[in-house]
């Protein structure tokens, strides 16, 4: 077996993916930290790729130490780093090791600070000049080619700069969504872009340099309000749980102090709601409510009518009533309810995997496939696979010991 195929084989190493996944045999090397790039490479690992996470010897990915909530492991780190291998490496001292890995890699991912990759010759142009078949995915805050190129960018900053916190709250009182939306956008667009590049390379034999900006991702996800504003209009940014262009679409209090959300997407559904829920079938053809545009105009009236009905029910009975009528609805859940949600539990969408300080329970991402199973290997300890990887590269134990004593690994 060649050195390249031996290193790329996910079955050869504990924690290195699964031979049954669609990306089995794909070797990913990543210089990553925090969420955006690790989330991208976790998707690749879940699909069967072997992901080698290169970390600093003096502490590694700083997300390891954000907290200890996941049974002693940082919750962010546990979430986005399963199914990977950890290699500790001082990239400057141990550059030959990194170069040897990149010589064998199919994909290189990084989210280094602006300019750092180019200074170290780790940018796409430099790496692909030597290996045109390599796929390089560079995840950054703002991309290149504009006045913000050199700005550092964390999730909060991109959410603010993109207007997301404004449309979620207001300009006077911006509200940050409770999850890392910008980081997740960067990770998901990175993942999708790498899959596309792998398909192209299968046809052409040529890799690609992929520039994935978190700012671009969130700007795309801004969708409706951004498109409306680009065309010279001011979007109606309805507050709370409402929708600027749909009615009824809101959360309504129940008799047991819960909230039930209702979404009516078309006139047929409105007719069902008017008859089965409101008990006023004539409202289906009332010109004040017959069309969605009219319902949006008279949103307050509709909310009063629907709210009065739902307020007479518990959340459970309101959902049952709405569901029976064919009206889309849901309860507003607390986190403890989501953590034990019967749909997630029933479909086994949580998995427990090994982690440095004890097993952690993490959610599984889509898809559920009939062709492969998502691997459930562990969250790696810092440097857990260093010796193993170096031996595969041809380093003997004496050299590995010396490299460790010098602080290279």
C-alpha positions as CSV (number, residue, x, y, z in Angstrom):
1,X,0.0,0.0,0.0
2,X,1.4,3.4,-0.9
3,X,2.1,6.0,1.8
4,X,-0.7,8.2,0.5
5,X,-3.4,5.5,0.5
6,X,-2.3,4.2,3.8
7,X,-2.6,7.7,5.4
8,X,-5.9,8.4,3.7
9,X,-7.5,5.1,4.8
10,X,-10.1,6.0,7.5
11,X,-10.4,2.4,8.5
12,X,-6.8,2.3,9.5
13,X,-7.0,4.6,12.5
14,X,-9.3,4.7,15.5
15,X,-11.5,7.8,15.3
16,X,-10.9,8.2,11.6
17,X,-14.3,7.9,10.1
18,X,-16.0,4.9,8.5
19,X,-15.4,2.9,5.3
20,X,-19.2,3.0,4.7
21,X,-19.4,6.8,4.3
22,X,-19.5,8.6,1.0
23,X,-16.3,10.4,1.7
24,X,-14.4,7.3,2.8
25,X,-10.8,7.6,1.6
26,X,-10.8,11.4,1.6
27,X,-8.1,12.9,3.7
28,X,-8.8,16.3,5.2
29,X,-6.2,18.4,7.0
30,X,-7.4,21.3,9.0
31,X,-5.8,24.3,10.8
32,X,-9.0,25.2,12.7
33,X,-10.3,26.7,15.8
34,X,-13.6,27.9,17.4
35,X,-16.7,27.0,15.4
36,X,-16.8,27.9,11.7
37,X,-14.0,25.6,10.2
38,X,-14.5,22.9,12.9
39,X,-18.2,22.7,12.0
40,X,-17.3,22.4,8.3
41,X,-14.8,19.6,8.9
42,X,-17.2,17.8,11.3
43,X,-19.7,17.5,8.5
44,X,-16.9,16.0,6.3
45,X,-15.9,13.6,9.2
46,X,-19.6,12.6,9.7
47,X,-19.7,11.7,5.9
48,X,-16.7,9.4,6.4
49,X,-13.7,11.5,5.6
50,X,-10.6,11.2,7.7
51,X,-10.1,14.6,9.4
52,X,-6.7,15.4,11.0
53,X,-7.1,18.5,13.2
54,X,-3.8,20.3,13.6
55,X,-3.6,22.0,17.0
56,X,-1.1,24.1,18.9
57,X,0.8,22.0,21.5
58,X,0.3,24.7,24.1
59,X,-3.5,24.3,24.6
60,X,-4.8,23.6,21.2
61,X,-8.1,24.9,19.8
62,X,-9.2,27.6,22.3
63,X,-12.8,26.3,22.1
64,X,-11.6,23.3,24.2
65,X,-11.5,25.7,27.2
66,X,-14.6,27.9,26.8
67,X,-16.3,25.9,29.5
68,X,-16.6,22.3,31.0
69,X,-20.4,21.8,30.5
70,X,-20.2,18.7,28.4
71,X,-19.1,16.3,31.1
72,X,-15.9,18.2,31.6
73,X,-15.3,19.0,27.9
74,X,-16.2,22.4,26.4
75,X,-19.7,22.2,24.9
76,X,-18.8,24.0,21.7
77,X,-15.8,21.7,21.2
78,X,-17.8,18.5,21.9
79,X,-20.4,19.7,19.4
80,X,-18.1,20.3,16.4
81,X,-15.2,17.9,16.8
82,X,-16.4,14.3,17.0
83,X,-15.0,11.8,14.5
84,X,-11.7,13.7,14.1
85,X,-8.0,13.0,15.0
86,X,-5.9,15.6,16.9
87,X,-2.3,16.2,15.9
88,X,-0.4,18.7,18.0
89,X,2.1,20.7,15.9
90,X,4.0,23.9,16.1
91,X,3.5,24.8,12.4
92,X,6.7,26.9,12.2
93,X,9.0,24.4,13.9
94,X,7.3,21.4,12.4
95,X,6.6,22.6,8.9
96,X,8.0,19.5,7.2
97,X,5.4,17.5,9.0
98,X,2.6,19.7,7.8
99,X,4.0,19.7,4.3
100,X,4.1,15.9,4.4
101,X,0.4,15.8,5.4
102,X,-0.6,18.3,2.7
103,X,1.3,16.3,0.1
104,X,-1.1,13.5,0.8
105,X,-4.3,15.5,1.6
106,X,-7.3,15.8,-0.6
107,X,-8.7,18.8,1.2
108,X,-7.1,21.5,3.4
109,X,-9.3,23.7,5.5
110,X,-8.3,26.7,7.6
111,X,-9.8,29.7,9.4
112,X,-6.6,31.5,10.3
113,X,-6.7,35.2,11.0
114,X,-6.5,37.4,7.9
115,X,-3.1,37.3,6.1
116,X,-1.7,34.5,8.3
117,X,-2.1,31.8,5.6
118,X,-0.4,33.8,2.9
119,X,2.5,34.8,5.2
120,X,3.1,31.1,5.9
121,X,2.6,29.9,2.3
122,X,-0.5,28.1,3.3
123,X,-2.9,30.1,1.0
124,X,-4.6,28.4,-1.9
125,X,-2.5,29.9,-4.5
126,X,0.8,28.8,-2.9
127,X,-0.3,25.3,-2.1
128,X,-2.0,24.6,-5.4
129,X,1.0,25.8,-7.4
130,X,2.6,22.6,-6.1
131,X,-0.4,20.4,-6.1
132,X,-3.1,21.6,-8.5
133,X,-5.4,18.7,-7.4
134,X,-5.6,20.0,-3.8
135,X,-8.9,21.5,-2.6
136,X,-8.2,24.5,-0.3
137,X,-11.1,26.0,1.7
138,X,-10.3,29.3,3.4
139,X,-13.0,30.4,5.8
140,X,-12.8,34.0,6.9
141,X,-14.9,36.8,8.2
142,X,-15.2,39.0,5.2
143,X,-13.3,37.4,2.3
144,X,-10.9,39.3,0.1
145,X,-11.3,42.2,-2.4
146,X,-12.9,44.8,-0.1
147,X,-12.1,47.3,2.5
148,X,-12.8,44.8,5.4
149,X,-10.3,42.2,4.2
150,X,-8.0,42.5,7.2
151,X,-10.6,42.7,9.9
152,X,-10.9,40.0,12.5
153,X,-14.3,38.6,12.6
154,X,-16.1,36.6,15.3
155,X,-19.7,35.5,15.2
156,X,-21.1,38.4,17.1
157,X,-19.3,40.9,14.9
158,X,-20.5,39.4,11.6
159,X,-24.1,39.1,12.9
160,X,-24.0,42.8,13.8
161,X,-22.3,43.9,10.5
162,X,-24.7,41.9,8.4
163,X,-27.8,43.4,9.9
164,X,-29.0,40.1,11.4
165,X,-29.1,41.5,14.9
166,X,-31.2,44.4,13.6
167,X,-33.8,42.4,11.8
168,X,-34.0,40.1,14.8
169,X,-34.4,43.0,17.2
170,X,-34.2,46.6,15.9
171,X,-31.5,49.2,15.2
172,X,-32.2,50.7,18.6
173,X,-32.3,47.4,20.4
174,X,-30.4,44.8,18.4
175,X,-30.8,41.2,19.4
176,X,-28.3,38.4,18.7
177,X,-29.9,35.0,18.0
178,X,-29.0,32.5,20.7
179,X,-26.8,30.4,18.4
180,X,-23.6,31.0,16.4
181,X,-25.4,31.8,13.1
182,X,-22.4,33.4,11.3
183,X,-20.1,30.6,12.3
184,X,-22.6,28.0,11.3
185,X,-23.1,29.7,7.9
186,X,-19.4,29.7,7.3
187,X,-19.2,26.0,8.2
188,X,-22.1,24.9,6.1
189,X,-21.1,26.9,3.0
190,X,-17.6,25.5,3.4
191,X,-18.9,22.0,3.6
192,X,-21.1,22.4,0.6
193,X,-18.4,24.1,-1.4
194,X,-15.9,21.3,-0.7
195,X,-18.4,18.7,-1.8
196,X,-18.9,20.6,-5.0
197,X,-15.2,20.8,-5.5
198,X,-14.7,17.1,-4.9
199,X,-17.3,16.4,-7.6
200,X,-15.6,18.7,-10.0
201,X,-12.2,17.1,-9.3
202,X,-13.6,13.7,-10.0
203,X,-14.4,14.9,-13.5
204,X,-11.4,17.1,-14.2
205,X,-8.7,16.0,-11.9
206,X,-8.2,19.6,-10.8
207,X,-8.8,21.0,-7.3
208,X,-10.0,24.4,-6.3
209,X,-9.4,27.3,-3.9
210,X,-12.6,28.1,-2.1
211,X,-13.0,31.5,-0.4
212,X,-15.9,31.2,2.1
213,X,-16.7,34.4,4.0
214,X,-19.0,34.2,7.0
215,X,-20.3,37.7,6.0
216,X,-21.3,36.5,2.6
217,X,-23.1,33.5,4.1
218,X,-25.2,35.6,6.5
219,X,-25.9,38.2,3.8
220,X,-27.3,35.4,1.6
221,X,-29.4,34.1,4.5
222,X,-30.8,37.6,5.1
223,X,-32.8,36.9,2.0
224,X,-36.2,38.7,2.1
225,X,-35.3,42.0,3.9
226,X,-32.0,42.4,2.0
227,X,-33.6,41.9,-1.4
228,X,-36.4,44.2,-0.5
229,X,-34.0,46.9,0.6
230,X,-31.7,46.5,-2.5
231,X,-34.8,47.3,-4.6
232,X,-35.4,50.6,-2.8
233,X,-38.1,49.5,-0.4
234,X,-38.2,49.3,3.4
235,X,-39.1,45.8,4.5
236,X,-41.7,45.4,7.1
237,X,-39.7,43.8,9.9
238,X,-42.5,42.6,12.2
239,X,-41.4,42.1,15.8
240,X,-41.3,39.0,17.9
241,X,-42.6,35.8,16.3
242,X,-44.5,37.4,13.5
243,X,-43.7,37.4,9.8
244,X,-43.6,40.6,7.7
245,X,-45.4,39.0,4.7
246,X,-47.7,36.3,6.2
247,X,-50.7,36.3,8.5
248,X,-51.7,34.6,10.7
249,X,-48.1,33.8,11.7
250,X,-47.4,34.3,15.4
251,X,-47.2,32.7,18.9
252,X,-50.4,32.8,21.0
253,X,-50.7,32.3,24.8
254,X,-52.6,29.2,26.1
255,X,-54.6,28.6,29.2
256,X,-51.6,26.8,30.8
257,X,-49.3,29.8,30.3
258,X,-47.5,28.2,27.2
259,X,-47.2,29.6,23.7
260,X,-48.4,27.9,20.6
261,X,-47.3,29.0,17.2
262,X,-49.6,29.0,14.1
263,X,-48.6,29.5,10.5
264,X,-51.2,29.8,7.7
265,X,-49.3,29.9,4.3
266,X,-52.2,30.2,1.8
267,X,-55.9,30.9,1.3
268,X,-56.9,27.3,1.5
269,X,-55.4,26.9,4.9
270,X,-57.1,30.2,6.0
271,X,-60.4,28.7,5.0
272,X,-59.8,25.6,7.1
273,X,-58.8,27.8,10.1
274,X,-61.8,30.1,9.7
275,X,-64.2,27.2,9.7
276,X,-62.6,24.5,12.0
277,X,-60.9,26.8,14.5
278,X,-62.6,30.1,14.5
279,X,-66.1,28.7,13.8
280,X,-66.7,31.5,11.3
281,X,-66.5,30.0,7.8
282,X,-67.7,33.2,6.3
283,X,-64.3,34.8,7.1
284,X,-62.8,32.7,4.3
285,X,-64.4,35.0,1.7
286,X,-64.6,38.2,3.7
287,X,-62.6,40.7,1.6
288,X,-60.8,41.8,4.8
289,X,-59.2,38.4,5.2
290,X,-59.7,36.4,1.9
291,X,-56.2,37.0,0.6
292,X,-52.9,36.9,2.4
293,X,-52.2,40.6,1.6
294,X,-55.5,41.5,3.2
295,X,-54.8,39.3,6.2
296,X,-51.4,41.0,6.6
297,X,-53.2,44.4,6.5
298,X,-55.6,43.2,9.1
299,X,-53.2,41.2,11.2
300,X,-54.3,42.7,14.5
301,X,-57.9,41.6,14.0
302,X,-56.9,38.1,13.1
303,X,-54.5,37.8,16.0
304,X,-57.4,38.9,18.3
305,X,-59.8,36.3,16.9
306,X,-57.3,33.4,16.9
307,X,-55.7,34.4,20.2
308,X,-59.1,34.2,21.9
309,X,-59.7,30.7,20.8
310,X,-56.2,29.4,21.7
311,X,-56.4,31.1,25.1
312,X,-59.2,28.7,26.0
313,X,-57.0,25.6,25.5
314,X,-54.0,24.1,27.1
315,X,-51.0,23.9,24.8
316,X,-51.5,20.2,24.3
317,X,-55.2,20.5,23.4
318,X,-54.6,23.6,21.2
319,X,-52.0,21.7,19.2
320,X,-54.3,18.7,18.9
321,X,-57.2,20.9,17.7
322,X,-55.0,22.7,15.1
323,X,-53.4,19.5,13.9
324,X,-56.7,17.8,13.4
325,X,-57.8,20.8,11.3
326,X,-54.7,20.5,9.2
327,X,-53.2,23.8,10.4
328,X,-49.5,24.0,10.9
329,X,-48.6,24.6,14.5
330,X,-46.0,24.0,17.2
331,X,-45.3,24.7,20.8
332,X,-42.6,27.1,21.9
333,X,-40.3,24.8,23.9
334,X,-37.8,25.4,26.6
335,X,-34.3,23.9,26.1
336,X,-35.0,21.1,28.6
337,X,-37.9,20.0,26.5
338,X,-35.8,20.0,23.3
339,X,-33.1,18.0,25.1
340,X,-35.7,15.3,25.6
341,X,-37.9,16.0,22.6
342,X,-39.8,12.8,21.7
343,X,-39.2,13.3,18.0
344,X,-35.4,13.5,18.5
345,X,-35.3,10.8,21.1
346,X,-37.6,8.5,19.1
347,X,-35.5,8.9,15.9
348,X,-32.3,8.5,17.9
349,X,-30.9,11.9,16.9
350,X,-28.7,12.1,19.9
351,X,-25.5,10.1,20.1
352,X,-23.1,9.5,23.0
353,X,-19.4,9.4,22.0
354,X,-16.2,9.3,24.0
355,X,-14.5,12.6,25.0
356,X,-11.4,13.6,26.9
357,X,-13.1,13.9,30.3
358,X,-16.0,11.4,29.8
359,X,-18.7,10.6,27.3
360,X,-20.7,13.4,25.8
361,X,-24.2,13.4,24.3
362,X,-24.4,15.5,21.0
363,X,-27.1,15.9,18.4
364,X,-26.7,14.2,15.0
365,X,-26.9,16.4,11.9
366,X,-28.9,15.3,8.8
367,X,-29.2,13.2,6.8
368,X,-30.5,9.9,7.8
369,X,-29.2,7.7,5.0
370,X,-30.1,4.2,3.9
371,X,-26.6,4.0,2.3
372,X,-24.3,4.7,5.2
373,X,-24.3,5.4,8.9
374,X,-22.8,8.5,10.5
375,X,-19.7,7.4,12.4
376,X,-19.8,7.8,16.2
377,X,-16.1,8.0,17.0
378,X,-14.9,10.2,19.8
379,X,-14.1,13.8,20.5
380,X,-10.3,13.7,20.5
381,X,-8.1,14.7,23.4
382,X,-5.4,17.3,22.6
383,X,-2.7,15.5,20.6
384,X,-4.4,12.1,21.0
385,X,-3.3,10.9,17.6
386,X,0.0,12.7,17.2
387,X,2.3,9.6,17.6
388,X,0.1,7.5,15.4
389,X,0.0,10.0,12.6
390,X,3.7,10.6,12.8
391,X,4.5,6.9,12.6
392,X,2.4,6.7,9.5
393,X,4.5,9.5,8.0
394,X,7.6,7.4,8.7
395,X,8.9,9.0,12.0
396,X,10.2,6.5,14.6
397,X,9.7,6.7,18.3
398,X,13.1,8.2,19.0
399,X,12.4,11.1,16.6
400,X,8.9,11.6,18.0
401,X,10.3,11.8,21.5
402,X,12.8,14.4,20.4
403,X,10.2,16.5,18.6
404,X,8.0,16.4,21.7
405,X,11.0,17.5,23.9
406,X,11.7,20.4,21.6
407,X,8.0,21.6,21.7
408,X,7.4,20.8,18.0
409,X,4.6,18.5,18.8
